[in-house]
Amino acid sequence: MNKPAKPRKRRWLRKLILFLILLLILAGAGWYAYNALKLEYTVTYDSYTATRGSISNALSFSGNLSLIDSASYTAGSNSTVRTVYVAAGDDVKSGDRLVRLSNGETVTADFDGRVNVMSVESGDEVAQGDSLVQIADFSRMRVSFRVDEYDINDVAVGQACTIAVTSIEKSFESTIAAIDYISSSTGNVAYYTATAYVDVEDGVLPGMQVTVTIPQEEARDVVILKVDALSFDAINQAYVYMKDEAGALNQVQVTTGVSNGNYIQITEGLDEGDEVYVEAKATESATASLLSSLFGGQQFNQPGGGMPGGGNGERGYNRDGNTQRGERSQNGQGNAPGGTGGGGR
């Protein structure tokens, strides 16, 4: 009469074994996840060295060359060309004779320039208004370029600028001569037209594209550091991490100066040769990806407590460097002798 208890005991034993197996599986998965997360939360640091060098900032704009002085001369009445004094390519001075007609009309140059087109020869019959000769001054040209509303307050008449002719890689010095403050708009951005005049050499022709560079801030022979080496606190105060005598990382505030978006001047807090550290960019581990997929795509972020000294591990730089809007670009140069470390950056 007591035999039915035996099957119940077997069922209970099978459940216990299955539970123990499941427990072992969960324990193994937990141990694996624990070790993987330990690796995920390991903080590594890149190192950079403060060096001595120079930094310059400049605004850069695109424009093109155009003639200032050019003229086409025509016949004042029906006549015959009696004498041609010049040929295409000749340089002429203001007042030089160009063409004489049979009706006594003599065409002379109004300015110094070069004969661009010679349209007639001696003996040709011409009607009133027919083209005779065209001259142009190719030695001095106008450069027009657009300045957007973000930069117009940094551009002024009288500023020095460098005009680089893109196709022939030649540069010429000039100044901003005029600014038209009545804007034109492209989309939601207002643009203003600035003008400069430039003396050029042979081979520079109207219509060629140029880059107009206006220098701004400059710092020479100063302590500089890669912008990537900086961290910023909640009030945007810049700081770096430096090792003390015991090898521990400590947060050190720094004061910054001129920057070109790549290098930045350090006015206080660092000396030439100081080595600084910054938390390397973290990557999501395979475990985090697995957990994210298991829990419906939720984001699992590693904690920011790995930064010593109360830092949050976040870096940023809010200066506009090497950016571009429309035809304008912000650029600069940094000269960093000796280079910097970078942990593979």
C-alpha angles and dihedrals in degrees: 000000000000097000098100090070091071097067090048090054091051092050090050091049092051090050090050092051092048090049092050091048091050090048091052091049092050091046091051092048091048092050091049092048091047093054092044092051090048088058091044092055095048107120119218128186136213118218129221132182125222110232138180119254146110133280128195132183127204142172114232128200137178121235143143140238124251135176121264098191123031132137138182115207121210136189114271093211142354107298148126126265106247103175135011112199101183142038133214110285096027118133114231137188128224108280096023115139115250108171136000122204129206091247089065096259113142120194115212133184117262094202143009111283148108131283103252100175129015107196103178143043131208111287096026116137114228134189126218109287096019114141115254108171140343125210130185137182106237094172098074123036143174124245118201123187138168124244119196126224092260093062106028093096089057093055122075140168110268096031115138116243140175119229114204119192103220102207098049098030096232127138133205132189121238144144134241105265103181143358125204105214094189100100135221119205133225110188107313096337125091119219132199128198121237125189134205132175122220137189108224139181135238113299095038108110137184115269095034116135119246139185116225113206121193113192118225129166119011134181121185130195095003137134109272135182136188110266088229089068093065128092125192132214129217093282093047094255110155120234141163135202121245131180120244125213090278092053095250119139116243130186114246121188117224134194116225134206134173117009135179095194092262104055128022133201116243109208097174136016102036138063129204110282096024113140117220134185137216131185111265117239109272122228126207112258126225089253092055089050091050093048090048092053093045093052099048100271097306115162116247111197124190114241118262094223092101093088113092122228096036096291122149097223093237123130129195144155122203100191116111104243128167092351127141134215119177108312095343129092134182113218142152147174130248125192111199112173113203094021127232138268118250116172092239095317 
